[in-house]
């Protein structure tokens, strides 16, 4: 009887683990456009959040413009349009994003704007150990939030690393990135030295 109970508990834990895994892995889709270009998109994910107005990032790539990505920045719980974002990496690097894309942002149910960015920015988002974002809105406000504290990584950061892996798979070429792709020790906050 104890064996059956133990077997039931183990089975329930395995099923719960499989069900929750879907929430842990970012949704990445690969396709081929009508013009034959390969495309990769990653679903919107959140930064490391301390408030309801948590910036959300999504991205897409096309082999037609292999060195460029479309990065969508959204901000829930407000009505004003997103006009830009500053990405802060390490102690001093700032990348300002203002160039709107002709591609539409995904429909999120709250304001989001798509920006054309170099693919290298996606690499920095994915692999820089300390980063944060400042999102600007049309009403003159801004929201700051952590992307990667070195101890915590937002799901948006994870999704960018999955996007890069899918791009490498679709293109058959390594994507040059700044920063350390890191192994398990690096992702857990160790120096690896």
PyMOL commands that set and color helices and strands:
alter all, ss='L'
color gray80, all
select helices_A, chain A and resi 2-24+63-65+119-127+155-171+184-187
alter helices_A, ss='H'
color red, helices_A
select strands_A, chain A and resi 28-32+38-46+55-62+68-75+82-89+93-97+112-118+131-137+142-148
alter strands_A, ss='S'
color yellow, strands_A
deselect
rebuild
show_as cartoon
